[in-house]
Amino acid sequence: MRSVLRLFAVALVGITTFGGMVHAAEAPSQPPAHTTEPLSVALRASDRVLEPNIVYRHGDISWLPQLAEQAGWPQHTWAKLGHIILRESGGCPGRIGGSIVSPDCVIIGWDNSPPHKSDTGLLQLNGVHWKIDHPQYHGLICKQMGICEQEKLLDALTNLRAGKLLWDVAGFKPWIPTK
């Protein structure tokens, strides 16, 4: 019976279609025992199995509806979210504040602006949002998602989920230009 249920779960959850090709994902029997991340973060990471192979290009956010939905953003926010992503990172998930990127989103240099290298990923989430010791948001992303370092926020889906958490608390205010 357990095998039948597992097969059914794999059929419902693990099969997705990408451009006519069918891919199946095996359902894990249990979360890995060796992980040090909270279970909720480990389970969210497994969602990436269902993500398509996205090729990120500067100025292209054609992937946004799919990832925004997966990250929990309401559809009525997607147009504004897209404008913010284009302004902040150009649609390049690995972008760090002050970086210059090639058309295929590879960092190729740094601009001459004042240092702002804590700005991270698609939404250029700032250290004030994820650093545990910052007084403005008190490490909201670190406390709520267990993401307390910049590197994890360079993943597109993780960045959108962290941005959604921030949006839940402050709306689009964190992305309103101050200049």
C-alpha positions as CSV (number, residue, x, y, z in Angstrom):
1,M,0.0,0.0,0.0
2,R,2.8,2.4,0.9
3,S,4.5,1.8,-2.5
4,V,1.2,2.6,-4.3
5,L,0.8,5.8,-2.4
6,R,4.3,6.8,-3.1
7,L,3.9,6.1,-6.8
8,F,0.7,8.1,-6.8
9,A,2.4,11.1,-5.1
10,V,5.2,10.9,-7.6
11,A,2.7,10.9,-10.5
12,L,0.8,13.9,-9.1
13,V,3.7,16.0,-7.9
14,G,6.8,14.9,-9.7
15,I,5.7,15.0,-13.3
16,T,6.0,18.2,-15.2
17,T,6.1,19.1,-18.8
18,F,8.8,21.3,-20.4
19,G,8.5,21.9,-24.1
20,G,6.9,18.6,-24.8
21,M,9.3,16.5,-22.7
22,V,8.1,14.8,-19.6
23,H,10.3,14.7,-16.5
24,A,9.5,12.8,-13.3
25,A,11.0,13.5,-9.9
26,E,11.4,10.7,-7.3
27,A,9.7,11.5,-4.0
28,P,12.1,11.2,-1.1
29,S,11.2,8.7,1.5
30,Q,12.2,11.2,4.3
31,P,14.0,14.5,4.6
32,P,17.8,14.0,4.7
33,A,18.9,13.4,8.2
34,H,22.2,15.2,7.6
35,T,20.7,18.6,6.9
36,T,21.3,21.4,9.4
37,E,18.7,23.7,7.8
38,P,15.2,23.9,9.2
39,L,12.8,21.4,7.7
40,S,10.7,24.2,6.0
41,V,13.8,25.5,4.1
42,A,14.8,21.9,3.1
43,L,11.3,21.3,1.7
44,R,11.2,24.6,-0.2
45,A,14.5,23.7,-1.8
46,S,12.9,20.5,-3.1
47,D,10.5,22.7,-5.1
48,R,13.4,23.5,-7.5
49,V,12.9,20.0,-8.9
50,L,9.7,21.4,-10.6
51,E,11.5,24.5,-11.8
52,P,12.2,24.6,-15.6
53,N,15.7,25.1,-16.8
54,I,15.6,28.9,-17.1
55,V,18.2,30.7,-19.1
56,Y,18.5,34.2,-17.6
57,R,19.3,37.1,-19.9
58,H,19.7,40.7,-19.0
59,G,16.4,42.5,-19.7
60,D,14.4,39.4,-20.1
61,I,11.8,38.4,-17.4
62,S,9.6,36.1,-19.5
63,W,10.1,33.5,-16.7
64,L,8.6,35.8,-14.1
65,P,4.9,34.5,-14.0
66,Q,6.0,31.0,-13.3
67,L,8.6,31.8,-10.6
68,A,6.5,34.6,-9.0
69,E,3.6,32.1,-8.7
70,Q,5.8,29.5,-7.2
71,A,7.2,32.0,-4.7
72,G,3.7,33.0,-3.6
73,W,3.4,36.5,-5.1
74,P,-0.2,37.4,-6.0
75,Q,-0.8,37.8,-9.7
76,H,-1.9,41.4,-9.3
77,T,1.7,42.3,-8.1
78,W,3.5,40.7,-11.1
79,A,3.6,43.8,-13.3
80,K,5.1,46.0,-10.6
81,L,7.4,43.1,-9.5
82,G,8.7,42.8,-13.0
83,H,9.4,46.6,-13.2
84,I,11.3,46.3,-9.9
85,I,13.3,43.3,-11.0
86,L,14.3,45.0,-14.3
87,R,15.3,48.2,-12.5
88,E,17.2,46.4,-9.7
89,S,19.0,43.5,-11.3
90,G,18.0,43.5,-15.0
91,G,16.5,40.1,-14.4
92,C,19.9,38.6,-13.4
93,P,19.6,36.4,-10.3
94,G,23.3,36.4,-9.5
95,R,23.7,40.1,-9.5
96,I,25.2,41.9,-6.5
97,G,25.0,45.6,-6.0
98,G,27.4,47.6,-8.1
99,S,28.1,44.8,-10.5
100,I,28.1,45.1,-14.3
101,V,26.7,42.1,-16.1
102,S,27.0,40.7,-19.6
103,P,23.9,40.0,-21.7
104,D,23.9,36.4,-20.3
105,C,23.9,37.7,-16.7
106,V,27.6,37.0,-15.9
107,I,29.2,39.6,-13.6
108,I,32.0,41.1,-15.7
109,G,33.0,44.1,-13.5
110,W,32.0,46.7,-11.0
111,D,30.8,50.2,-11.4
112,N,32.2,53.2,-9.5
113,S,29.2,53.8,-7.3
114,P,29.6,53.8,-3.5
115,P,29.8,50.3,-2.0
116,H,26.5,48.5,-1.9
117,K,27.6,44.9,-2.2
118,S,25.0,43.6,0.2
119,D,22.3,44.2,-2.4
120,T,21.5,40.7,-3.6
121,G,19.8,38.9,-6.5
122,L,16.8,39.6,-8.6
123,L,15.2,42.0,-6.1
124,Q,18.5,43.4,-4.8
125,L,17.6,42.5,-1.3
126,N,19.7,44.6,0.9
127,G,21.6,43.6,4.0
128,V,19.1,45.5,6.1
129,H,16.6,42.8,5.1
130,W,18.6,39.7,5.8
131,K,21.4,40.6,8.2
132,I,20.4,39.6,11.7
133,D,22.1,42.5,13.4
134,H,20.5,45.3,11.4
135,P,18.0,47.4,13.3
136,Q,15.6,48.4,10.5
137,Y,14.1,45.0,9.7
138,H,15.8,43.1,12.5
139,G,17.0,40.2,10.2
140,L,13.5,39.4,9.0
141,I,14.7,37.1,6.3
142,C,17.2,35.5,8.5
143,K,14.7,34.9,11.3
144,Q,11.8,33.8,9.2
145,M,13.5,31.8,6.5
146,G,16.8,30.8,8.2
147,I,18.7,32.6,5.4
148,C,21.3,34.8,7.1
149,E,23.9,35.0,4.3
150,Q,24.0,36.5,0.9
151,E,24.9,33.5,-1.2
152,K,21.6,31.7,-0.7
153,L,19.7,34.8,-1.9
154,L,21.4,34.6,-5.3
155,D,19.1,31.7,-6.1
156,A,16.2,33.2,-8.1
157,L,13.3,31.3,-6.4
158,T,14.8,31.9,-2.9
159,N,15.2,35.6,-3.7
160,L,11.6,35.9,-4.8
161,R,10.4,34.0,-1.7
162,A,12.5,36.3,0.6
163,G,11.2,39.3,-1.3
164,K,7.6,38.1,-0.8
165,L,8.2,37.9,2.9
166,L,9.5,41.4,2.9
167,W,6.5,42.5,0.7
168,D,4.1,40.9,3.2
169,V,5.5,43.2,6.0
170,A,6.2,46.4,4.1
171,G,4.6,46.3,0.7
172,F,6.7,47.7,-2.1
173,K,8.2,50.3,0.2
174,P,11.7,48.7,0.4
175,W,12.0,49.1,-3.4
176,I,11.0,52.8,-3.6
177,P,14.1,54.7,-4.8
178,T,15.3,57.1,-2.2
179,K,16.9,59.5,-4.7
